[in-house]
Amino acid sequence: MSSMVIEMARTKRNDVAVKVDADIVRKAKTIAAYRGIPLAEYLSEKLRKFVDHEFTMFGKELAKKKDQ
């Protein structure tokens, strides 16, 4: 990924604080540091695909219930 794409992603983010299991954070910090990226960027990247998928499924379930 080019540095321009990474910079664009960083400027569009709206970070918020959340509580995450300490063991997960410790491991994620290690990986993020190795990759040379902020922890928030690493977690956002990893969570986005799962959350987007769940959100799509949620929307489909709501649409089905609305049609019933």
C-alpha positions as CSV (number, residue, x, y, z in Angstrom):
1,M,0.0,0.0,0.0
2,S,1.4,3.4,-0.9
3,S,2.2,6.0,1.7
4,M,-0.3,8.3,0.1
5,V,-3.2,5.8,0.6
6,I,-2.1,5.4,4.2
7,E,-2.0,9.1,4.8
8,M,-5.5,9.5,3.2
9,A,-6.8,6.8,5.5
10,R,-5.4,8.5,8.6
11,T,-6.8,11.8,7.8
12,K,-10.3,10.4,7.3
13,R,-10.4,8.5,10.5
14,N,-12.4,9.6,13.5
15,D,-10.8,7.7,16.4
16,V,-12.7,6.9,19.6
17,A,-11.7,5.2,22.8
18,V,-12.9,1.6,23.5
19,K,-12.1,-1.0,26.1
20,V,-10.4,-4.1,24.6
21,D,-9.1,-7.2,26.4
22,A,-5.5,-6.4,27.6
23,D,-4.1,-9.6,26.1
24,I,-5.4,-8.6,22.7
25,V,-4.0,-5.1,23.0
26,R,-0.6,-6.4,24.0
27,K,-0.4,-8.7,21.0
28,A,-1.8,-6.1,18.6
29,K,0.7,-3.5,19.9
30,T,3.5,-5.9,19.1
31,I,2.3,-6.5,15.6
32,A,1.6,-2.8,14.9
33,A,5.0,-1.8,16.2
34,Y,6.7,-4.4,14.0
35,R,4.7,-3.1,11.0
36,G,5.6,0.5,11.9
37,I,1.9,1.7,12.1
38,P,-0.2,3.0,15.0
39,L,-2.2,0.6,17.0
40,A,-5.4,2.3,16.1
41,E,-4.6,2.0,12.4
42,Y,-3.8,-1.7,12.8
43,L,-7.0,-2.5,14.8
44,S,-9.2,-0.5,12.4
45,E,-7.7,-2.3,9.4
46,K,-8.4,-5.7,11.0
47,L,-11.8,-5.0,12.4
48,R,-13.2,-3.1,9.3
49,K,-13.8,-6.2,7.2
50,F,-15.5,-8.2,10.0
51,V,-17.6,-5.3,11.1
52,D,-18.6,-4.3,7.6
53,H,-19.7,-7.9,6.9
54,E,-21.7,-8.1,10.1
55,F,-23.3,-4.7,9.4
56,T,-24.3,-5.9,5.9
57,M,-25.8,-9.1,7.4
58,F,-27.6,-7.0,10.1
59,G,-29.1,-4.8,7.4
60,K,-30.4,-7.9,5.5
61,E,-32.0,-9.3,8.6
62,L,-33.7,-6.0,9.3
63,A,-35.0,-5.8,5.7
64,K,-36.4,-9.4,6.0
65,K,-38.2,-8.6,9.2
66,K,-39.6,-5.4,7.7
67,D,-40.9,-7.3,4.7
68,Q,-42.7,-9.9,6.9
